[in-house]
Amino acid sequence: MFIGCIFGSVAGIFPSNLIMFYGFTTETFSMSIPFIVVGVVGVVVCFHFAHKAENVQSETS
């Protein structure tokens, strides 16, 4: 479940670095779209599992 968090943070850093080094062009933007999508999905999955884990802990205690 932590893999989603790691992917989310890496996927957020990578496109911003591309745009910083090469400038904001259609090429860098189109290259960064998959990373942004993976990042958003990773963060959503991460929060979903974290929320599930909290619910399980509160039910058992």
MARZAMAR-759485 format. One line per 2 residues: number of its first residue (from 1); their letters; for each residue x, y, z of N, C-alpha, C. Coordinates in pm, 1 decimal, decimal comma, padded with zeros to 6 digits, m for minus. Example, Ala and Ser with C-alpha at 12.3 -4.5 7.8 and 13.67 -1.06 7.14 Angstrom:
# MARZAMAR-759485
1> as> 01319,0:m00569,0:00780,0:01230,0:m00450,0:00780,0:01320,0:m00330,0:00780,0 ~ 01285,0:m00225,0:00708,0:01367,0:m00106,0:00714,0:01290,0:00003,0:00787,0 .
END
This chain:
# MARZAMAR-759485
1> mf> 00082,0:m00120,4:00000,0:00000,0:00000,0:00000,0:00085,5:00125,6:00000,0 ~ 00208,4:00112,3:00050,9:00298,0:00228,4:00049,0:00357,2:00251,5:m00089,9 .
3> ig> 00350,5:00148,6:m00175,3:00401,6:00162,7:m00312,2:00323,8:00271,9:m00384,8 ~ 00193,5:00278,0:m00361,1:00110,9:00382,0:m00422,8:00157,0:00520,7:m00382,9 .
5> ci> 00193,2:00537,1:m00255,3:00241,6:00667,3:m00207,6:00372,7:00703,9:m00276,1 ~ 00462,9:00606,0:m00287,1:00594,0:00631,0:m00349,1:00574,7:00667,3:m00495,9 .
7> fg> 00493,0:00589,9:m00567,2:00466,6:00618,7:m00708,1:00405,5:00756,7:m00723,7 ~ 00315,5:00791,5:m00634,5:00250,3:00921,9:m00640,7:00349,1:01035,7:m00628,0 .
9> sv> 00441,7:01024,3:m00532,5:00537,5:01132,8:m00511,7:00639,2:01138,1:m00625,7 ~ 00687,8:01021,6:m00671,2:00784,9:01019,0:m00782,0:00720,3:01072,5:m00908,7 .
11> ag> 00596,4:01030,7:m00934,3:00527,6:01073,5:m01055,9:00497,4:01222,4:m01053,7 ~ 00486,9:01280,9:m00935,4:00468,0:01425,2:m00927,0:00597,1:01501,6:m00949,6 .
13> if> 00710,0:01443,5:m00904,6:00840,0:01510,6:m00916,1:00890,4:01506,3:m01060,1 ~ 00873,9:01392,1:m01126,6:00934,5:01370,8:m01258,2:00888,3:01471,6:m01363,1 .
15> ps> 00756,6:01490,2:m01385,0:00714,7:01586,8:m01488,1:00754,9:01730,0:m01455,6 ~ 00755,8:01765,9:m01326,8:00794,4:01903,1:m01293,4:00942,1:01925,4:m01324,8 .
17> nl> 01025,7:01821,6:m01307,2:01167,3:01832,9:m01343,6:01183,5:01844,5:m01494,4 ~ 01109,2:01764,7:m01569,3:01113,8:01772,1:m01715,8:01082,3:01913,5:m01762,0 .
19> im> 00974,3:01970,6:m01708,0:00929,6:02102,9:m01751,1:01030,3:02208,8:m01707,0 ~ 01093,3:02188,6:m01589,9:01193,4:02284,9:m01542,5:01315,9:02286,2:m01634,4 .
21> fy> 01362,6:02166,2:m01673,4:01486,0:02158,4:m01752,9:01463,3:02195,8:m01898,4 ~ 01350,8:02152,4:m01956,0:01330,2:02169,4:m02099,6:01230,7:02279,2:m02133,6 .
23> gf> 01171,9:02341,3:m02032,3:01071,1:02442,4:m02059,8:00936,2:02377,5:m02085,3 ~ 00831,4:02458,2:m02076,0:00696,5:02404,4:m02095,4:00664,7:02401,2:m02243,9 .
25> tt> 00682,7:02284,3:m02304,5:00649,3:02266,1:m02446,1:00545,7:02155,3:m02456,9 ~ 00489,4:02138,5:m02576,1:00391,6:02031,6:m02595,2:00457,5:01895,0:m02576,4 .
27> et> 00587,4:01885,1:m02611,4:00657,9:01757,3:m02594,9:00671,1:01720,0:m02448,5 ~ 00721,7:01813,4:m02366,6:00739,4:01781,8:m02224,9:00603,6:01759,6:m02158,6 .
29> fs> 00503,0:01834,1:m02202,3:00370,1:01817,4:m02142,5:00312,3:01680,5:m02175,9 ~ 00323,0:01640,0:m02303,9:00268,4:01509,7:m02343,1:00347,7:01396,0:m02280,0 .
31> ms> 00478,7:01416,2:m02258,4:00559,7:01314,3:m02191,0:00521,2:01302,4:m02044,1 ~ 00479,8:01412,6:m01983,2:00451,9:01410,7:m01839,7:00309,2:01365,4:m01808,0 .
33> ip> 00220,4:01362,7:m01907,2:00081,1:01322,8:m01881,3:00072,3:01183,2:m01818,5 ~ 00140,9:01081,0:m01874,0:00131,2:00948,3:m01810,6:00178,4:00948,5:m01666,1 .
35> fi> 00283,9:01024,0:m01636,5:00335,2:01029,5:m01499,5:00234,6:01096,8:m01406,6 ~ 00168,5:01202,0:m01456,7:00068,8:01271,6:m01375,1:m00048,6:01177,8:m01346,6 .
37> vv> m00092,0:01103,2:m01449,0:m00203,8:01009,5:m01431,3:m00166,3:00902,4:m01329,5 ~ m00045,7:00844,3:m01344,6:00000,5:00741,7:m01250,6:00010,6:00800,2:m01110,4 .
39> gv> 00057,7:00924,1:m01101,3:00070,3:00988,9:m00971,1:m00063,5:01007,1:m00903,1 ~ m00162,2:01054,4:m00978,6:m00295,6:01075,5:m00921,1:m00354,6:00941,8:m00876,3 .
41> vg> m00343,6:00840,0:m00962,0:m00396,1:00707,2:m00927,7:m00324,2:00652,6:m00804,5 ~ m00191,5:00668,4:m00800,8:m00113,9:00619,8:m00686,8:m00154,8:00685,3:m00556,2 .
43> vv> m00175,5:00816,2:m00560,3:m00214,0:00888,6:m00438,4:m00354,3:00846,1:m00394,4 ~ m00446,0:00830,6:m00489,4:m00582,6:00788,2:m00455,5:m00580,3:00648,9:m00392,7 .
45> vc> m00503,8:00557,1:m00453,7:m00492,5:00421,2:m00399,9:m00432,5:00425,2:m00260,1 ~ m00330,6:00507,9:m00242,8:m00263,7:00521,0:m00113,4:m00362,1:00566,7:m00006,7 .
47> fh> m00438,2:00672,6:m00034,9:m00534,1:00723,9:00063,0:m00644,5:00622,1:00089,9 ~ m00685,6:00549,5:m00014,9:m00790,9:00449,0:m00000,2:m00746,6:00340,4:00097,6 .
49> fa> m00623,5:00289,3:00079,4:m00574,0:00183,5:00167,3:m00547,6:00236,1:00307,8 ~ m00498,4:00358,7:00318,4:m00473,6:00417,3:00450,4:m00605,8:00431,8:00525,6 .
51> hk> m00709,6:00474,3:00455,1:m00841,7:00489,9:00516,6:m00896,8:00353,8:00559,4 ~ m00878,0:00252,3:00473,8:m00922,7:00116,7:00505,9:m00850,8:00065,1:00629,8 .
53> ae> m00719,7:00087,9:00636,9:m00640,6:00041,6:00750,8:m00688,4:00108,9:00879,4 ~ m00721,6:00237,2:00872,1:m00771,9:00308,7:00990,1:m00905,1:00250,0:01035,2 .
55> nv> m00991,8:00218,8:00940,1:m01121,6:00160,2:00974,9:m01103,6:00024,7:01041,8 ~ m01011,4:m00056,3:00991,2:m00986,5:m00188,3:01049,0:m00933,5:m00173,1:01191,0 .
57> qs> m00842,0:m00079,9:01212,0:m00784,9:m00058,4:01345,0:m00891,6:m00009,7:01442,6 ~ m00978,2:00080,0:01399,9:m01080,0:00134,1:01490,6:m01185,3:00028,1:01522,9 .
59> et> m01210,1:m00065,2:01429,5:m01307,7:m00171,3:01455,3:m01252,8:m00273,7:01553,9 ~ m01123,3:m00302,8:01545,4:m01065,3:m00406,0:01630,9:m01038,5:m00354,2:01771,3 .
61> s> m01009,3:m00226,6:01786,8:m00976,9:m00174,5:01920,5:m01102,3:m00136,9:01998,8 .
END
